[in-house]
């Protein structure tokens, strides 16, 4: 049975304890910031990091880092906050009847009565419009890609109702920035964008399967599907495969982008990124206990560091 939501403080059950929203945000803004998951920043990082991988790899392909690339990375940063917020708001609108039945999500703003559906829709629109204004500063090809991503964002919340693989739909939406940022930096397309995008999807399958193990019992009761429920005790085997795919596809993207023009030192440093990321993911596998929700949440959040590692290596390669 689900725990009763915290209606006295409004704090969401799986938020980071002592987060800035609960401590410092004006009281009237807190339900909206919670809708946007501002009290749980890990999702913003997971949306942003594929954008940064792509912008940095595109800069390496171009032969150097430019002010335009810096703006793209900054714009992606602000856009990730806004679009993650809009996407989460949309997710909570569509899942409002499910969330009240799950212990971890019953305290979210809509099922706990902090925000009405109409207010949530208005908040989603505000975030989306500001993000669109930022997108308009990018090349027209990138603008088109950004608009196209809305279809994936709209579909994702419904995926767990018709497929055991909703994490694939999350991966398709969350890693679109790996395609968009390259085009925003260069104004064109390159074959390296495809394996980088697929790498991000494999990574999403890895971390979101871990995340979904927190809810598997409630999900089974209400009939919601997930890879956590599908894999069950075979989860570690599948995660090993996703780890291997992540590292291999990332390395392939680097090779496609940099061979034969990049200098050898830059290539070696750039390839060190997926290698080091793979070791972090392997560490997660060693620590994983699929029946311990606290461990699953901690490991899920650690993927911010996993994704930052290759970004730092790519940045270092630009200095080579």
C-alpha positions as CSV (number, residue, x, y, z in Angstrom):
1,X,0.0,0.0,0.0
2,X,1.3,3.5,-0.8
3,X,2.4,5.8,1.9
4,X,0.3,8.9,2.4
5,X,1.7,12.0,0.7
6,X,3.3,14.7,2.9
7,X,0.6,17.4,2.8
8,X,2.1,19.5,5.6
9,X,5.3,20.5,3.9
10,X,4.7,19.4,0.3
11,X,8.1,17.7,0.2
12,X,8.3,15.0,-2.4
13,X,9.3,11.5,-1.1
14,X,12.3,10.9,-3.4
15,X,13.7,14.5,-3.5
16,X,17.2,15.2,-2.4
17,X,17.0,15.8,1.4
18,X,17.6,19.5,2.3
19,X,17.4,20.6,-1.4
20,X,17.2,24.3,-2.2
21,X,13.6,24.2,-3.2
22,X,12.4,23.0,0.2
23,X,14.8,25.3,2.1
24,X,15.0,28.6,0.1
25,X,12.4,28.9,-2.7
26,X,9.4,31.1,-2.0
27,X,6.5,29.0,-0.8
28,X,4.2,29.8,-3.7
29,X,6.8,28.6,-6.2
30,X,7.6,25.3,-4.6
31,X,4.8,23.2,-6.1
32,X,5.8,24.3,-9.6
33,X,9.5,23.8,-9.0
34,X,8.7,20.3,-7.7
35,X,6.7,19.6,-10.9
36,X,9.8,20.5,-12.8
37,X,12.0,18.2,-10.5
38,X,14.1,21.2,-9.5
39,X,14.5,19.5,-6.1
40,X,15.9,16.5,-8.0
41,X,18.5,17.8,-10.5
42,X,19.9,14.4,-11.7
43,X,17.4,14.3,-14.5
44,X,18.6,17.6,-15.9
45,X,22.1,16.3,-15.9
46,X,21.1,13.2,-17.7
47,X,19.3,15.3,-20.4
48,X,22.2,17.8,-20.7
49,X,25.2,15.5,-20.8
50,X,24.6,13.9,-24.3
51,X,24.3,17.5,-25.6
52,X,27.7,18.4,-24.1
53,X,29.2,15.2,-25.5
54,X,28.0,16.1,-28.9
55,X,29.0,19.8,-28.8
56,X,32.5,18.9,-27.6
57,X,32.9,16.1,-30.2
58,X,31.7,18.4,-32.9
59,X,34.2,21.0,-31.8
60,X,37.0,18.3,-32.0
61,X,35.8,17.5,-35.5
62,X,36.0,21.1,-36.5
63,X,39.5,21.4,-35.1
64,X,38.8,23.7,-32.1
65,X,36.4,25.2,-29.6
66,X,34.5,28.4,-30.7
67,X,32.4,31.0,-29.0
68,X,29.5,29.6,-30.9
69,X,30.1,26.2,-29.4
70,X,30.3,27.7,-26.0
71,X,26.9,29.4,-26.6
72,X,25.4,26.1,-27.8
73,X,26.6,24.4,-24.6
74,X,25.2,27.2,-22.4
75,X,21.9,27.2,-24.3
76,X,21.7,23.5,-23.9
77,X,22.2,23.9,-20.2
78,X,19.4,26.4,-19.8
79,X,17.2,24.4,-22.3
80,X,17.8,21.2,-20.4
81,X,16.5,22.7,-17.2
82,X,13.4,24.1,-19.0
83,X,12.6,21.1,-21.2
84,X,13.3,18.6,-18.4
85,X,10.9,20.6,-16.3
86,X,8.3,20.8,-19.1
87,X,8.7,17.0,-19.8
88,X,8.3,16.1,-16.1
89,X,5.3,18.3,-15.8
90,X,3.7,16.6,-18.8
91,X,4.7,13.2,-17.3
92,X,2.9,14.1,-14.0
93,X,-0.2,15.3,-15.9
94,X,-0.5,12.1,-17.8
95,X,0.4,9.9,-14.8
96,X,-1.7,11.6,-12.2
97,X,-4.0,8.7,-11.7
98,X,-1.0,6.2,-11.3
99,X,1.2,8.4,-9.1
100,X,-1.3,8.5,-6.3
101,X,-1.1,4.7,-6.0
102,X,2.7,4.5,-5.8
103,X,4.5,5.2,-2.5
104,X,7.4,7.1,-4.1
105,X,5.2,9.3,-6.2
106,X,2.1,9.9,-4.1
107,X,3.6,13.1,-2.7
108,X,4.1,14.7,-6.1
109,X,2.3,18.1,-6.5
110,X,-0.7,16.9,-8.6
111,X,-1.8,13.7,-6.7
112,X,-1.1,15.5,-3.4
113,X,-3.3,18.4,-4.4
114,X,-0.7,21.1,-4.4
115,X,-1.3,22.0,-8.1
116,X,-4.3,21.5,-10.3
117,X,-4.1,20.0,-13.8
118,X,-4.9,23.4,-15.4
119,X,-2.1,25.1,-13.4
120,X,0.3,22.3,-14.4
121,X,-0.6,22.8,-18.1
122,X,0.1,26.5,-17.9
123,X,3.4,25.9,-16.2
124,X,4.4,23.4,-18.8
125,X,3.6,25.9,-21.6
126,X,5.6,28.7,-19.9
127,X,8.7,26.5,-19.7
128,X,8.3,25.2,-23.2
129,X,8.0,28.7,-24.7
130,X,11.1,30.0,-23.0
131,X,13.0,26.9,-24.2
132,X,11.8,27.6,-27.7
133,X,13.1,31.1,-27.6
134,X,16.6,29.8,-26.8
135,X,16.3,27.2,-29.6
136,X,15.6,30.0,-32.1
137,X,19.2,31.2,-31.6
138,X,20.5,28.0,-33.1
139,X,20.8,27.2,-36.8
140,X,17.6,26.4,-38.6
141,X,18.5,22.7,-38.9
142,X,18.9,22.5,-35.2
143,X,15.6,24.3,-34.7
144,X,13.9,21.7,-36.8
145,X,15.4,18.9,-34.8
146,X,14.3,20.5,-31.6
147,X,10.7,20.8,-32.8
148,X,10.8,17.1,-33.9
149,X,11.8,16.0,-30.4
150,X,8.4,17.1,-29.1
151,X,6.8,13.9,-30.5
152,X,9.2,11.7,-28.4
153,X,8.5,13.8,-25.3
154,X,4.7,13.5,-25.8
155,X,4.8,9.7,-26.4
156,X,7.2,8.7,-23.5
157,X,4.7,8.9,-20.5
158,X,2.4,6.5,-22.3
159,X,5.0,3.9,-23.2
160,X,4.9,2.0,-19.9
161,X,1.3,1.2,-20.6
162,X,1.9,-0.6,-23.9
163,X,5.5,-1.9,-23.8
164,X,7.9,-3.7,-21.5
165,X,10.6,-1.4,-22.8
166,X,9.5,2.2,-21.9
167,X,13.1,2.9,-21.1
168,X,13.8,2.9,-24.9
169,X,11.3,5.7,-25.4
170,X,12.9,7.6,-22.5
171,X,16.3,7.1,-24.2
172,X,15.0,8.3,-27.6
173,X,13.7,11.5,-26.0
174,X,16.5,12.1,-23.4
175,X,19.4,11.7,-25.9
176,X,18.0,13.7,-28.8
177,X,20.5,16.4,-27.7
178,X,23.3,14.1,-29.0
179,X,21.9,14.8,-32.5
180,X,20.8,18.3,-32.0
181,X,23.9,19.8,-30.4
182,X,26.2,18.6,-33.2
183,X,24.0,20.3,-35.8
184,X,23.7,23.4,-33.6
185,X,27.5,23.7,-33.5
186,X,28.3,22.8,-37.1
187,X,25.1,23.6,-39.0
188,X,25.1,20.2,-40.6
189,X,25.0,16.5,-40.0
190,X,27.7,13.8,-39.6
191,X,27.6,10.0,-39.3
192,X,29.2,10.3,-35.8
193,X,25.9,11.6,-34.5
194,X,24.1,8.3,-34.9
195,X,26.4,6.0,-32.7
196,X,26.6,8.8,-30.2
197,X,22.8,8.9,-30.0
198,X,22.5,5.1,-29.8
199,X,25.2,5.2,-27.1
200,X,23.0,7.5,-25.0
201,X,20.0,5.2,-25.5
202,X,22.0,2.2,-24.2
203,X,23.2,4.3,-21.2
204,X,19.6,5.3,-20.5
205,X,18.5,1.6,-20.5
206,X,21.3,1.0,-18.0
207,X,20.5,3.8,-15.5
208,X,16.7,3.8,-15.8
209,X,16.4,0.1,-15.4
210,X,18.3,0.6,-12.0
211,X,15.9,3.4,-11.2
212,X,12.8,1.4,-12.1
213,X,13.7,-1.3,-9.6
214,X,12.5,1.1,-6.9
215,X,8.9,0.8,-8.1
216,X,8.7,-2.7,-9.4
217,X,6.3,-4.0,-6.7
218,X,3.9,-1.0,-7.0
219,X,4.2,-1.2,-10.8
220,X,3.2,-4.8,-10.7
221,X,0.1,-4.0,-8.6
222,X,-1.1,-1.3,-11.0
223,X,-0.1,-3.0,-14.2
224,X,2.7,-0.6,-15.3
225,X,5.5,-2.1,-17.4
226,X,9.2,-1.6,-17.2
227,X,12.5,-3.2,-18.0
228,X,13.1,-3.8,-14.3
229,X,10.0,-6.0,-14.2
230,X,10.9,-7.6,-17.5
231,X,14.5,-8.5,-16.6
232,X,13.9,-9.4,-12.9
233,X,16.7,-11.5,-11.5
234,X,18.5,-11.3,-14.9
235,X,18.9,-7.6,-14.6
236,X,22.7,-7.7,-14.1
237,X,23.2,-9.7,-17.3
238,X,21.2,-7.1,-19.3
239,X,23.0,-4.2,-17.7
240,X,26.3,-5.7,-18.6
241,X,25.2,-5.7,-22.2
242,X,24.0,-2.1,-22.0
243,X,27.4,-1.2,-20.5
244,X,29.2,-2.8,-23.4
245,X,27.0,-1.1,-26.0
246,X,27.5,2.3,-24.3
247,X,31.2,2.1,-24.4
248,X,31.5,0.6,-27.8
249,X,29.1,3.0,-29.5
250,X,30.7,6.0,-27.8
251,X,34.2,4.9,-28.9
252,X,32.9,4.3,-32.5
253,X,31.4,7.9,-32.5
254,X,34.8,9.3,-31.5
255,X,36.6,7.3,-34.2
256,X,34.1,8.4,-36.9
257,X,34.5,12.0,-35.9
258,X,38.2,12.2,-35.5
259,X,39.9,9.7,-37.8
260,X,41.9,10.4,-39.8
261,X,42.2,14.2,-39.2
262,X,42.7,14.6,-35.4
263,X,46.2,14.3,-33.9
264,X,47.0,11.0,-32.1
265,X,47.1,12.5,-28.6
266,X,43.6,14.1,-29.0
267,X,42.2,10.8,-30.3
268,X,43.7,8.8,-27.4
269,X,42.4,11.3,-24.8
270,X,38.9,11.3,-26.4
271,X,38.8,7.5,-26.4
272,X,39.7,7.5,-22.8
273,X,36.3,9.0,-22.0
274,X,34.1,6.0,-22.9
275,X,36.7,3.7,-21.4
276,X,36.6,5.6,-18.0
277,X,32.8,5.9,-18.2
278,X,32.6,2.1,-18.6
279,X,34.6,1.6,-15.4
280,X,32.2,3.8,-13.5
281,X,29.2,1.8,-14.9
282,X,31.0,-1.4,-13.9
283,X,31.4,-0.1,-10.4
284,X,27.7,0.5,-10.3
285,X,27.1,-3.1,-11.3
286,X,29.3,-4.3,-8.4
287,X,27.3,-2.2,-5.9
288,X,23.8,-3.0,-7.3
289,X,21.2,-4.7,-5.2
290,X,17.9,-4.7,-7.1
291,X,15.9,-5.3,-4.0
292,X,17.3,-2.3,-2.1
293,X,15.5,0.9,-3.2
294,X,18.0,3.2,-1.5
295,X,21.0,1.6,-3.3
296,X,19.1,1.8,-6.6
297,X,18.4,5.5,-6.1
298,X,22.0,6.3,-5.1
299,X,23.4,4.4,-8.1
300,X,21.0,6.1,-10.5
301,X,22.0,9.5,-9.2
302,X,25.7,8.5,-9.6
303,X,25.2,8.5,-13.4
304,X,25.7,12.3,-13.4
305,X,29.4,11.5,-12.6
306,X,29.4,8.7,-15.2
307,X,28.2,11.0,-17.9
308,X,30.5,13.9,-16.8
309,X,33.6,11.7,-17.2
310,X,33.6,11.5,-21.0
311,X,32.7,15.1,-21.3
312,X,35.8,16.0,-19.3
313,X,37.9,13.8,-21.5
314,X,36.5,15.4,-24.7
315,X,37.2,18.8,-23.2
316,X,40.8,17.7,-22.4
317,X,41.2,16.4,-26.0
318,X,40.4,19.9,-27.3
319,X,43.5,21.2,-25.4
320,X,45.8,18.5,-26.9
